[in-house]
Every structure is written in C-alpha cells, then in structure tokens.
Amino acid sequence: MSSPRITLEQWRAFHAVVEYGGYAQAAEALSKSQSTLSYAVQKLEHLLGVKVLAVEGRKARLTEAGEVLLRRSKQLVDSAAQVEKVARNLAQGIEPVIPVAIEVIFPYEDLLCLLATFSERFPQTRVELVESVLSGGHDLLLEGAVDLLVSSLVPPGFVGEPLLTVEFCCVTNPSHPLHQLGREVTLEDLKQHRQIVTRDSGAQRRFSAPWLEAEQRWTVSNLSTSIKALAAGLGFAWVPRRHIEAELAQGTLKPLPLRDGARRSAQLYLVYRDRDSAGPATRCMVELLLEHGRKEDAALAANTSHTE
C-alpha cells in the first residue's frame, strides 16, 4: 500500500477555504497568510491531479471533484483527530470532561443519583449533560459533540446496547372531558381533543413518537412544560410514568381508560461515539448506567407481572 502524499495540514487548509468561502476569509479567521493557504491547496491539487476549488473573485467554490473529496477527506481528518484523542486519554489516564446526551424520557431523579455516585468516584471529571429529544442526541453524536448517547433511536452506523425500558401512560387532568365520558376511551375520542407533544430537539426535527398525533396539538420543547400543561387540563399525552409519579399520587394527573394502547413502552439504548477511546471515567459512567438499567427493567418486569 502506497503512503499518502497529501498531508493533514493540506486537507485542513482545503477545508478552511471551503468553510469560510475564500482564501482571504480563511486566512483572516485562522490568522495565517493567504499565500500559505493558497500554496497548500495548490500543492494538494497538483498531487491529486484534479482541481478541487474554482476561484471567483474573492470567493472559492467547490468543483464537482472537490465536493467528493471534501466528504471523504473530512472523514480522514476526523479519524486522525480521534486517534490523537485516544492517545491523550491514554496519556492522561482520566478524562477531564465527559460530554453526554441523554434523552429526556430517562428517569431524571435516578439520573441525578447516578451522577452523584459518579462524582464520588471521579470528582475531578466534569460532566457536560445535554437533555435531548429523539434525533437531537443523534446530531450531537454525529458532530462529535458527545462521547455517550442514551436514546430511544440508534443513529445509523452505530451500535446501541439495550439500556432500559421506559413505560408510558396516557394521562390528563381528572377534570378533562375525556375523563367524563364514563366509558373506555378510543383513539377516535383522542383525535377530538388537544394532544401535548414534545418537540424533537434535532436540527431537522425529523422524528416523532410512533403514536397517535391528534390534529389538535400543542408542541412544546420541554417535557416538564408538557407535564404542567397536562396537569392544568390543557390536553392529553403519553408521558413516562416515572416522570409523573408525584402528579399521579397527588391526583393532578390521571391515566385515561384507553380501550387500546393504554400501556406503551420505549427501549433506551446506550451508544458510544468511540468505545476504544473511552477512558476510566467514561467506562465508570457506562457501568453505572447499565447497572441502573438492569435494576429498572427488573422492577418493571416485577410490576408488570404483579398487575397482570
């Protein structure tokens, strides 16, 4: 196999010109001379034998070949950066920070207890937690912004390890008209009333929960806002049961007597961005999550068996 003739620095120069729209703009942003960037890209084109950029005034646009090479070379540069990250983690022993995205349906009180346990074991490691909805965590993982993802959907190209099952129930305030029907509630009944939906936090908002979406609905960005709206009698929604235990006990929320679909569940998965680069703190976080998941699923199975 022949050795690569293009250096990572030349690829980075090419990427910078594309990102900033021209040589002058890239040079200013990177505090480098324009001639340095121009030489790097010209050398790259000479070695490749193809033009990757076409200059039009102060702007540079990708050629057809440049578009292909941009995609492939970004993978190369990202891989090189990841190798360096692995080396840094190995040299340091313990990660200074762990960025994690966890879908909001994860039981948050349990999550805080889990993080407290983690902090006792790794007090010098910061945790950067992002609470995501559906594809929001996908985007962060694909961008390299988080090292761990807990999500009900596994991004393409990654492997998810089953973590825990989240039980949902359809609820609203006891005074809501759906509770006044005096019979089982059908999906057709639900369609006549307002549903409270939590918005996908991904940039393209390309996913929704695989359940009924009524024509009348309010969309909110936050699960806690949804629960407050439900308690105020402003609509109905399927909500993780663990998140509304207090409201159910206080009577501000009450499960609807649905004919079909009264009990629903979602599987949460644990996804590494790069398992090989995980240091001891990340591995500890993973083990705590998996241990919690095993306990949750055992408790859910016991509760289901008891109620059947």
C-alpha positions in Angstrom: 0.0 0.0 0.0 1.5 3.4 -1.0 1.9 6.1 1.6 -0.5 9.1 1.4 1.1 12.1 -0.4 -1.4 14.7 1.0 -0.7 15.9 4.5 -3.4 16.5 7.0 -2.4 20.2 7.1 -3.1 20.5 3.3 -6.5 18.9 3.8 -7.2 21.3 6.7 -6.3 24.2 4.5 -8.7 23.0 1.8 -11.5 22.6 4.4 -10.9 26.1 5.8 -11.2 27.7 2.4 -14.4 25.9 1.8 -15.8 26.7 5.3 -15.0 30.4 5.2 -15.8 30.9 1.5 -12.5 32.0 0.2 -8.7 32.3 0.8 -8.7 35.8 2.3 -11.6 35.0 4.7 -10.0 31.7 5.8 -6.6 33.4 6.3 -8.2 36.0 8.5 -10.1 33.5 10.5 -7.1 31.3 11.1 -4.6 34.1 11.5 -2.5 32.7 8.6 -1.2 34.3 5.5 -3.3 33.9 2.4 -0.3 32.7 0.4 0.2 29.8 2.9 -3.3 28.5 2.4 -3.1 29.1 -1.4 0.2 27.2 -1.6 -1.2 24.3 0.5 -4.3 23.9 -1.7 -2.3 24.3 -5.0 0.1 21.6 -3.8 -2.9 19.3 -2.9 -4.4 19.8 -6.4 -1.0 19.2 -8.0 -0.5 15.9 -6.1 -4.1 14.8 -6.7 -4.2 15.8 -10.4 -7.6 17.4 -10.1 -9.0 20.9 -9.3 -10.9 21.0 -6.1 -11.7 24.7 -6.0 -12.7 27.3 -8.5 -11.9 30.9 -7.6 -14.5 33.6 -8.5 -13.3 37.0 -7.3 -12.9 36.8 -3.5 -14.9 33.6 -3.3 -13.9 30.0 -3.8 -16.4 27.3 -4.8 -16.1 23.6 -4.9 -15.7 21.8 -8.1 -17.5 18.5 -8.7 -14.4 16.6 -7.8 -13.9 18.9 -4.8 -17.4 18.0 -3.4 -16.5 14.3 -3.4 -13.0 14.8 -1.9 -14.4 17.2 0.7 -16.7 14.5 2.1 -14.1 11.8 2.1 -11.3 13.9 3.5 -13.4 15.1 6.4 -13.7 11.5 7.4 -9.9 11.2 7.2 -9.2 14.4 9.3 -11.8 13.4 11.9 -10.3 9.9 12.2 -6.8 11.5 12.7 -8.3 13.8 15.4 -9.9 10.8 17.1 -6.6 8.9 17.1 -5.0 11.9 18.9 -7.8 12.0 21.4 -7.3 8.3 22.2 -3.6 9.0 22.7 -4.3 12.0 25.0 -6.7 9.9 27.1 -4.2 7.1 27.4 -1.5 9.6 28.4 -3.7 11.4 31.0 -5.3 8.3 32.4 -8.5 10.1 33.4 -10.7 12.2 31.2 -11.1 15.8 32.4 -14.6 16.0 30.9 -17.3 13.6 29.6 -19.9 15.1 27.3 -23.2 13.0 27.4 -26.6 13.3 25.7 -29.4 11.6 27.4 -33.0 11.6 26.1 -35.4 13.3 28.4 -37.5 10.2 29.0 -34.7 8.8 31.2 -35.9 8.9 34.8 -34.2 12.2 35.8 -34.2 11.7 39.6 -32.4 8.4 39.1 -30.0 10.2 36.7 -29.1 12.7 39.4 -28.4 10.0 41.9 -26.3 8.2 39.3 -24.3 11.4 38.6 -23.8 11.9 42.3 -22.3 8.4 42.6 -20.1 9.1 39.6 -18.9 12.3 41.2 -17.7 10.5 44.3 -15.6 8.2 42.2 -14.2 10.8 39.7 -14.5 14.2 41.5 -12.2 15.9 39.0 -14.1 14.9 35.9 -16.7 17.3 34.7 -19.9 16.0 33.2 -21.5 18.0 30.3 -25.1 16.8 30.1 -27.4 17.5 27.2 -31.0 16.6 27.7 -32.2 15.7 24.2 -35.4 14.6 22.4 -35.3 11.9 19.7 -32.9 13.0 16.9 -31.3 15.8 19.0 -28.9 13.3 20.5 -28.1 11.8 17.1 -26.9 15.1 15.8 -24.6 15.7 18.7 -23.1 12.2 18.4 -22.6 12.6 14.7 -21.0 16.0 15.2 -18.6 14.6 17.8 -20.1 16.9 20.5 -20.8 14.0 22.9 -19.0 10.8 23.7 -22.0 8.9 25.1 -25.6 8.9 23.9 -28.7 7.4 25.7 -31.5 7.4 23.1 -34.6 5.6 22.0 -33.2 5.6 18.5 -29.8 4.3 17.4 -28.1 6.5 14.8 -27.1 4.8 11.5 -23.6 3.5 11.6 -23.6 3.0 15.4 -24.3 0.0 17.6 -26.6 0.5 20.6 -26.6 -1.6 23.7 -30.1 -2.0 25.3 -30.2 0.0 28.5 -33.6 0.1 29.9 -37.3 0.1 29.1 -39.4 3.2 29.7 -43.1 2.7 30.4 -45.5 5.4 29.2 -49.1 6.1 30.1 -51.7 8.4 28.5 -52.8 11.0 31.0 -54.6 14.2 31.5 -56.2 16.2 34.4 -59.1 14.3 36.1 -61.4 17.2 35.1 -60.6 16.8 31.4 -63.7 16.0 29.2 -62.1 12.7 28.2 -62.4 11.5 31.8 -66.1 12.5 31.8 -67.1 10.1 29.0 -68.0 7.3 31.5 -66.6 4.6 29.3 -63.4 3.3 27.7 -61.6 6.0 25.6 -60.9 5.2 22.0 -58.3 6.6 19.6 -61.2 8.3 17.8 -62.1 10.0 21.0 -58.5 11.2 21.5 -58.4 12.7 18.0 -61.2 15.1 19.0 -59.0 16.7 21.7 -55.8 18.5 22.0 -52.6 16.5 22.4 -49.4 17.9 24.0 -46.3 16.9 22.0 -42.7 17.3 23.0 -40.7 18.6 20.0 -37.8 16.7 18.5 -34.7 18.6 19.6 -32.7 17.7 16.4 -31.9 20.4 13.9 -34.2 18.9 11.2 -36.8 17.6 13.7 -37.2 14.5 11.6 -38.7 12.1 14.2 -41.8 11.9 16.3 -43.1 9.4 18.8 -44.6 6.4 16.9 -48.0 7.0 18.5 -51.1 9.0 17.6 -50.7 12.6 16.8 -54.1 14.3 17.1 -55.0 17.1 14.6 -55.3 19.5 17.6 -52.0 19.7 19.3 -49.6 22.0 21.1 -45.9 21.4 20.6 -43.5 22.3 23.5 -39.7 22.0 23.8 -39.6 20.5 27.2 -41.1 17.5 28.9 -41.6 19.4 32.2 -43.7 22.0 30.3 -45.8 19.2 28.8 -46.5 17.8 32.3 -47.5 21.2 33.6 -49.9 21.7 30.6 -51.4 18.3 31.3 -51.9 19.0 35.0 -53.6 22.2 34.0 -56.1 20.2 31.9 -54.9 21.7 28.6 -54.6 18.4 26.7 -53.6 14.7 26.9 -50.3 13.0 26.2 -48.3 9.8 26.7 -45.7 10.5 29.4 -43.1 8.4 31.0 -44.7 7.1 34.2 -41.6 7.6 36.3 -41.7 11.3 35.5 -45.3 11.8 36.8 -45.3 9.7 40.0 -45.9 12.8 42.2 -48.7 14.1 40.0 -50.4 10.7 39.9 -50.2 10.4 43.7 -51.5 14.0 44.2 -54.3 13.4 41.7 -53.4 16.3 39.4 -52.9 13.7 36.6 -54.9 10.5 35.9 -54.4 7.8 33.4 -57.1 7.6 30.7 -59.0 4.3 30.5 -58.0 3.6 26.9 -59.5 0.7 25.0 -56.3 0.2 23.1 -52.7 1.3 23.7 -53.1 2.1 27.4 -49.7 0.7 28.2 -46.8 1.6 25.9 -43.1 1.4 26.2 -39.9 2.6 24.6 -36.4 1.0 24.7 -33.5 3.2 25.5 -30.1 2.3 24.1 -26.6 3.3 25.2 -24.3 4.3 22.3 -20.6 5.1 22.4 -19.1 7.5 19.9 -15.8 5.6 20.1 -15.6 2.7 22.5 -11.8 2.4 22.1 -11.1 6.0 23.2 -13.2 5.6 26.4 -11.1 6.3 29.5 -11.8 5.0 33.0 -14.3 7.8 33.9 -16.3 7.1 30.8 -16.3 3.4 31.5 -17.4 4.0 35.0 -20.3 6.2 33.7 -21.3 3.4 31.3 -21.3 0.7 34.1 -23.4 2.9 36.3 -25.9 3.4 33.5 -26.0 -0.3 32.7 -26.4 -1.3 36.3 -29.3 1.2 36.7 -30.9 -0.1 33.6 -30.8 -3.7 34.8 -32.5 -2.7 38.1 -35.1 -0.6 36.3 -36.0 -3.4 33.9 -36.2 -6.0 36.8 -38.5 -3.7 38.7 -40.7 -3.0 35.6 -40.9 -6.8 34.9 -41.9 -7.5 38.5 -44.5 -4.7 38.5 -46.0 -5.9 35.2 -46.2 -9.5 36.4 -47.9 -8.3 39.6 -50.6 -6.2 37.8 -51.4 -8.8 35.2 
